[in-house]
Amino acid sequence: MEGVGAALADHVDHRATRRAVFGGEVRGFDRDFFNGVHRRLRLLLRAEQARAAAAGLLDTARRVGDVDLVGGRVADGLGANELRELAGDLRNRARSEKAVVVLFSVTPGVDDEPAKVPFVVATTAGARDAGIGAGAIVKEAAGLVGGRGGGKPDLAQGAGSDPAGIDAAMARIAELVGNG
């Protein structure tokens, strides 16, 4: 997987990769199959890179009252599915019984499209018992990144279009966690 990951990370030309893998030009079904595999490998590599980077977030958790606030902005280009998976993993590995995991990612806009700012909040059972719900946090923070969101007390997600609002959203989340 490391060789494939390195090739993907270096953005190897698709045609050269196809020739190396399949021994020549690829047409029709084979091309579609290869492109699907290539896309999936890129997603897996990006998710693995995000997991590795996010592991350090546990070490830098901020203590707000008696709750650990884990998170912030992670690798750019992650979607809601990847953020949910990552948040669940971090929540399960949190060092505190009371923890809130908050992850933001940014996908820059193309041409006239605005940027996308997906984010996820996950809470531990201890945090929920203290009255801290992920859905309420997401509803409060979403407006600060120019979006909306919601969810359940254990896991919620949102999306916006203003990356400049991430710091304000994190500050508001810290207030909410502190007021539990």
PyMOL commands that set and color helices and strands:
alter all, ss='L'
color gray80, all
select helices_A, chain A and resi 2-9+14-22+28-59+80-93+125-129+134-145+163-179
alter helices_A, ss='H'
color red, helices_A
select strands_A, chain A and resi 62-64+67-73+99-104+117-123+148-151+155-160
alter strands_A, ss='S'
color yellow, strands_A
deselect
rebuild
show_as cartoon
